[in-house]
């Protein structure tokens, strides 16, 4: 598959992964919000139910207390009605007894509306006992003053006082209703809590299942992306290694070609030009002195030939100085310094006396080309007056420093020359550094490890 076709596929895959993750995590957040809303609604229902139950219990409890108090009050009013001599007060107690009966009947009817299922029989029994109680005292309420005085004490002894136990039983029955109503309210609250717990458990189970599914999909996708990233990284590393090797081969081929051209210019063209100079000298000597114009023309031709020989020699030395192969690195660097000083007037100092003669050819070539490019930059761009070249060689590495006092520049602005120097150093496993600021000169430093050089030479 071509890179042009793979790029859209990778882009679509990345967009698809992002879409899946966005949808998944968005859904997870939505579910969490739903749980929060559901819990809030359930708590609201619990609070409302609890408040309703509490309010209903208080209302029913108030009704039962009213029934109980009215029952005891009826007993007291009945005693006052029978024993009191004042007709007006007796009539008032009779009216109060009748009103109490109506109030109790209304309270029982209202209580029946809020009665819990299963309690109708108890309330019916309570209502029947109350009606029987009032059925007994109802005829007495029509007695005259004489009848009350004559029959009242006897009625209290024979009817009212024995009914006291019945009143106590009615009161106990009312208390049991009150207790059962409280239990019913508690069961309703417990049911609300149970519904809430079930809803939370179901929602949490769905959320956990969805989260596990999302985590499984996300982890799988991340693992695939990691696998693809590692594969692409290996491919990039392999490509970089191949480019590095290709660059090293290109540099080596360039140096070989320069060496061949230098040899050709020196051995073939240079020798031919030297022979031509000899023949021109002989030709000039053979021209008669009387033929001055012809003699001058021969001299001009010889001068052109000498200039051509010098140009070819310079070209040969610039391509590949023979002394770098014949005499070593230090003489080649010192010759280069002298030539640069001669052409530009810049003072160049070389400290490289401790460089071994058995330095590998790749190292000698790299150092020479770096120094050559640094001197060229100092001459052309930096306008330096002094340059110092330092080469230190030990068992671990070779360190080279080229420092000038020129105009300097921003070290981040790298041209082709600097990139070429850096590439040469990297090909040998070395380190390249350039330090420069505007107005503060420039220092180029390289380090070439000797262990890598020996390993590569063995290979």
C-alpha positions in Angstrom: 0.0 0.0 0.0 1.4 3.4 -0.9 1.9 6.1 1.7 -0.7 8.3 0.0 -3.3 5.6 0.3 -2.3 4.7 3.9 -2.5 8.2 5.2 -6.3 8.6 4.7 -6.9 5.1 6.2 -4.9 6.0 9.3 -6.7 9.3 9.6 -10.1 7.6 9.3 -9.0 5.0 11.9 -7.9 7.7 14.3 -11.2 9.6 13.8 -13.1 6.4 14.3 -11.2 5.7 17.5 -11.8 9.1 18.8 -15.5 8.9 17.9 -15.9 5.6 19.7 -14.1 6.9 22.8 -16.1 10.1 22.8 -19.4 8.2 22.5 -18.4 5.6 25.1 -17.2 8.1 27.7 -20.0 10.4 26.9 -22.5 7.6 27.5 -20.7 6.7 30.7 -21.1 10.3 31.9 -24.7 10.3 30.9 -25.4 7.1 32.8 -23.7 8.6 35.9 -25.9 11.7 35.5 -28.9 9.4 35.2 -27.9 7.6 38.4 -27.5 10.9 40.2 -30.9 12.1 38.9 -32.5 8.8 39.8 -31.0 8.9 43.3 -32.1 12.5 43.7 -35.7 11.6 42.6 -35.7 8.5 44.9 -34.5 10.5 47.9 -37.2 13.1 47.1 -39.8 10.3 47.0 -38.4 9.0 50.3 -38.5 12.4 51.9 -42.0 13.1 50.6 -43.2 9.7 51.6 -41.6 10.0 55.0 -43.1 13.4 55.5 -46.5 12.2 54.3 -46.3 9.1 56.6 -45.3 11.3 59.5 -48.0 13.8 58.9 -50.7 11.0 58.4 -49.5 9.3 61.6 -49.7 12.5 63.6 -53.2 13.2 62.2 -54.4 9.7 63.0 -52.7 9.8 66.4 -54.6 13.1 67.1 -57.9 11.5 66.0 -57.3 8.5 68.3 -56.4 10.7 71.2 -59.4 12.8 70.6 -61.6 9.7 70.6 -60.0 8.4 73.8 -60.3 11.8 75.6 -63.9 12.2 74.4 -64.7 8.8 75.8 -63.3 9.6 79.2 -65.0 13.0 79.1 -68.3 11.5 78.3 -68.1 9.3 81.5 -67.4 12.4 83.6 -70.1 14.5 81.9 -72.6 11.6 82.5 -71.8 11.6 86.2 -72.2 15.3 86.5 -75.4 15.1 84.5 -76.9 12.6 86.9 -75.7 14.0 90.2 -75.8 17.7 89.7 -78.8 19.5 91.2 -78.7 22.6 89.0 -81.0 22.0 86.0 -79.1 24.4 83.8 -75.8 22.7 84.4 -77.3 19.3 83.9 -78.8 20.5 80.6 -75.3 21.8 79.6 -73.7 18.4 80.4 -76.4 16.6 78.4 -75.7 18.8 75.4 -72.0 18.2 75.8 -72.5 14.4 75.9 -74.6 14.5 72.7 -71.9 16.8 71.0 -69.2 14.4 72.1 -71.0 11.5 70.6 -71.3 13.4 67.3 -67.6 14.3 67.5 -66.5 10.8 68.2 -68.6 9.5 65.3 -67.1 12.1 63.0 -63.6 11.2 64.2 -64.1 7.5 63.6 -65.5 8.3 60.1 -62.4 10.5 59.3 -60.1 7.9 60.7 -61.7 5.2 58.5 -60.6 7.2 55.4 -57.0 7.0 56.3 -57.2 3.5 57.7 -54.6 0.9 56.5 -55.8 -2.2 54.7 -56.7 -5.0 57.1 -57.7 -2.7 60.0 -61.4 -2.3 59.1 -62.5 -5.1 61.4 -60.8 -3.5 64.4 -62.3 -0.1 63.6 -65.7 -1.7 63.1 -65.5 -3.3 66.5 -64.4 -0.1 68.1 -67.3 1.8 66.4 -69.8 -0.9 67.6 -68.6 -0.7 71.2 -68.9 3.1 71.1 -72.4 2.9 69.7 -73.4 0.3 72.4 -71.9 2.6 75.1 -73.9 5.5 73.9 -77.0 3.4 73.3 -77.0 2.6 77.0 -76.7 6.2 78.1 -79.0 7.7 75.4 -82.3 7.0 77.2 -80.9 8.5 80.4 -80.4 11.8 78.7 -84.2 12.2 78.5 -84.7 11.9 82.3 -86.3 14.6 84.3 -84.8 16.2 87.3 -86.8 13.9 89.6 -85.8 10.8 87.7 -82.2 11.8 87.8 -82.3 12.3 91.5 -84.2 9.1 92.1 -82.5 6.8 89.6 -79.2 8.5 89.0 -77.1 7.0 91.8 -78.4 3.6 91.1 -77.7 3.9 87.3 -74.1 5.0 88.1 -73.6 1.9 90.3 -75.3 -0.6 88.1 -74.5 0.7 84.6 -71.8 3.3 84.4 -69.2 2.0 86.9 -69.3 -1.5 85.5 -68.8 0.0 82.0 -65.5 1.4 83.2 -63.7 -1.8 82.2 -65.3 -1.6 78.8 -63.9 1.9 78.5 -60.5 0.7 79.4 -60.7 -2.1 76.7 -61.8 0.5 74.2 -58.9 2.7 75.1 -56.5 -0.3 74.7 -58.1 -1.1 71.3 -57.5 2.5 70.3 -53.8 2.3 71.4 -53.4 -0.9 69.4 -54.8 0.8 66.3 -52.3 3.6 66.9 -49.4 1.1 67.1 -50.5 -0.7 64.0 -50.7 2.6 62.1 -47.1 3.4 63.1 -45.9 -0.1 62.0 -47.8 0.5 58.7 -46.0 3.8 58.2 -42.6 2.2 58.9 -43.4 -0.6 56.4 -44.2 2.0 53.8 -40.9 3.8 54.4 -39.1 0.5 54.3 -40.8 -0.3 50.9 -39.7 3.1 49.5 -36.1 2.4 50.6 -36.2 -1.1 49.1 -37.5 0.3 45.8 -34.7 2.9 45.9 -32.1 0.2 46.7 -33.3 -2.0 43.9 -33.2 0.9 41.4 -29.7 1.8 42.5 -28.5 -1.8 42.2 -30.0 -2.2 38.7 -28.6 1.1 37.5 -25.2 0.4 39.1 -25.1 -3.0 37.5 -25.9 -1.5 34.1 -23.3 1.2 34.6 -20.6 -1.4 35.7 -21.4 -3.6 32.7 -21.3 -0.7 30.3 -18.1 0.6 31.9 -16.4 -2.8 31.7 -17.5 -3.0 28.0 -16.1 0.4 27.4 -12.9 -0.3 29.2 -12.5 -3.6 27.2 -13.0 -1.7 23.9 -10.8 1.2 25.0 -8.0 -1.1 26.2 -8.2 -3.2 23.0 -8.1 -0.1 20.9 -5.3 1.4 22.9 -3.3 -1.8 22.6 -3.9 -1.9 18.8 -2.8 1.8 18.6 0.3 1.0 20.7 1.1 -2.0 18.4 0.6 0.2 15.3 2.7 3.0 16.9 5.5 0.5 17.8 5.4 -0.8 14.2 5.5 2.7 12.8 8.3 3.6 15.2 10.3 0.6 14.2 9.7 1.5 10.6 10.9 5.1 11.2 13.9 3.8 13.1 14.7 1.4 10.3 14.2 4.2 7.7 16.5 6.5 9.7 19.1 3.8 9.9 18.9 3.2 6.2 19.1 6.9 5.5 22.1 7.1 7.9 23.8 4.3 6.0 22.9 5.8 2.7 24.3 9.2 3.9 27.5 7.5 5.0 27.8 5.7 1.7 27.2 9.0 -0.2 29.9 10.7 1.9 32.3 7.9 1.3 31.5 7.8 -2.4 32.0 11.6 -2.6 35.4 11.3 -0.9 36.4 8.5 -3.2 35.3 10.5 -6.2 37.2 13.6 -5.0 40.2 11.4 -4.3 40.1 10.0 -7.9 39.5 13.5 -9.4 42.4 14.9 -7.4 44.7 12.1 -8.5 43.6 12.5 -12.1 44.2 16.2 -12.0 47.5 15.8 -10.3 48.8 12.8 -12.2 47.4 13.2 -15.7 46.5 16.8 -16.3 49.1 18.2 -14.0 51.9 16.1 -15.6 50.7 17.0 -19.1 50.7 20.7 -18.2 54.1 20.4 -16.6 55.4 18.8 -19.8 53.8 21.5 -21.8 55.6 24.1 -19.7 58.9 22.4 -20.4 58.3 22.4 -24.2 57.2 26.0 -24.0 60.4 26.9 -22.3 62.4 25.1 -24.9 60.3 26.8 -27.6 61.0 30.2 -26.1 64.7 29.5 -25.9 64.8 28.5 -29.6 63.2 31.7 -30.8 65.8 34.1 -32.2 66.4 37.2 -30.0 65.9 39.4 -33.0 62.3 38.2 -33.3 61.0 40.1 -30.3 57.3 40.0 -31.0 57.3 36.2 -31.4 59.4 35.9 -28.2 56.9 38.0 -26.2 54.0 35.9 -27.5 55.8 32.7 -26.4 56.3 34.2 -22.9 52.6 35.1 -22.6 51.6 31.6 -23.6 54.0 30.2 -21.1 52.6 32.5 -18.4 49.0 31.2 -19.2 50.2 27.7 -18.9 51.8 28.4 -15.5 48.6 29.9 -14.3 46.6 26.9 -15.5 49.1 24.5 -13.7 48.6 26.6 -10.5 44.8 26.4 -10.8 44.8 22.7 -11.4 47.1 22.2 -8.4 44.7 24.3 -6.2 41.7 22.4 -7.5 43.5 19.1 -6.8 44.4 20.2 -3.3 40.9 21.5 -2.5 39.3 18.2 -3.7 41.6 16.0 -1.7 45.0 17.1 -0.5 47.4 14.4 -1.2 49.3 15.1 2.0 46.2 14.0 4.0 46.8 10.5 2.6 50.6 10.7 2.4 51.7 12.7 5.4 48.7 12.6 7.8 46.1 14.8 9.4 48.4 17.3 11.2 50.4 18.4 8.1 47.2 18.7 6.1 45.6 20.9 8.7 48.6 23.1 8.9 48.8 23.4 5.1 45.1 24.3 5.0 45.7 27.0 7.7 48.6 28.5 5.8 46.6 28.6 2.6 43.6 30.2 4.3 45.9 32.8 5.9 47.6 33.5 2.6 44.4 34.0 0.7 42.4 36.0 3.4 45.0 37.5 5.8 43.2 35.8 8.7 45.5 34.4 11.3 44.9 30.7 11.8 46.6 28.7 14.6 46.6 24.8 14.6 47.3 22.8 17.8 47.3 19.2 16.7 50.7 17.8 17.5 49.4 14.9 19.7 47.3 13.3 16.9 48.4 9.7 16.3 49.5 8.7 12.8 47.3 5.6 12.8 44.1 7.6 12.9 41.5 5.9 10.6 41.0 7.4 7.2 37.3 8.1 7.9 38.3 10.1 11.0 41.0 12.0 9.2 38.7 12.9 6.4 35.9 14.0 8.7 38.1 16.2 10.8 39.7 17.7 7.7 36.3 18.5 6.1 34.9 20.0 9.3 37.9 22.2 9.8 37.8 23.2 6.1 34.1 24.1 6.3 34.6 26.0 9.6 37.4 28.1 8.1 35.4 28.7 5.0 32.5 30.0 7.1 34.8 32.1 9.3 36.2 33.7 6.1 33.0 34.2 4.2 30.4 34.9 6.8 32.0 35.7 10.2 34.8 38.0 8.9 37.0 36.8 11.8 40.6 37.9 12.4 41.8 35.0 14.4 40.9 31.3 14.3 42.3 28.6 16.6 42.0 24.9 15.6 42.6 22.4 18.4 42.7 18.6 18.0 43.1 16.4 21.0 43.5 12.6 20.7 43.5 10.0 23.4 42.5 6.3 23.8 38.8 7.1 24.3 38.1 9.7 21.6 39.2 12.6 19.4 38.1 16.1 20.2 38.3 19.0 17.7 37.5 22.6 18.4 37.4 25.5 15.9 37.0 28.9 17.6 36.9 32.3 15.9 36.4 35.9 17.0 34.0 36.8 14.2 30.6 38.4 14.1 28.8 35.2 15.2 25.2 34.2 14.5 22.2 32.5 16.0 23.2 28.8 16.4 19.7 27.7 15.6 20.1 29.0 12.0 21.9 26.1 10.4 22.9 26.3 6.7 23.8 23.5 4.4 27.5 23.6 5.4 26.8 23.2 9.1 24.3 20.4 8.3 27.0 18.7 6.2 29.5 18.9 9.1 26.9 17.5 11.5 26.0 14.6 9.2 29.7 13.6 8.8 30.1 13.5 12.5 26.9 11.6 13.1 27.9 9.0 10.6 30.9 8.1 12.8 28.8 8.0 16.0 30.2 11.3 17.2 28.8 14.4 18.8 28.5 17.8 17.1 28.0 21.1 18.8 28.1 24.7 17.7 28.0 27.6 20.1 27.6 31.1 18.8 25.8 34.4 19.5 25.8 37.6 17.5 28.9 39.6 18.2 30.5 36.8 20.4 32.2 34.6 17.8 31.6 31.0 16.9 33.0 27.7 18.3 32.5 24.4 16.5 33.2 21.3 18.6 33.1 17.7 17.6 33.9 14.4 19.5 34.6 11.2 17.7 34.7 8.0 19.9 37.6 5.7 19.1 35.8 2.6 20.3 33.2 3.0 17.5 36.0 3.6 15.0 37.8 0.4 15.9 34.5 -1.6 15.8 33.6 -0.3 12.4 37.1 -0.9 11.1 36.9 -4.5 12.3 33.5 -4.9 10.6 
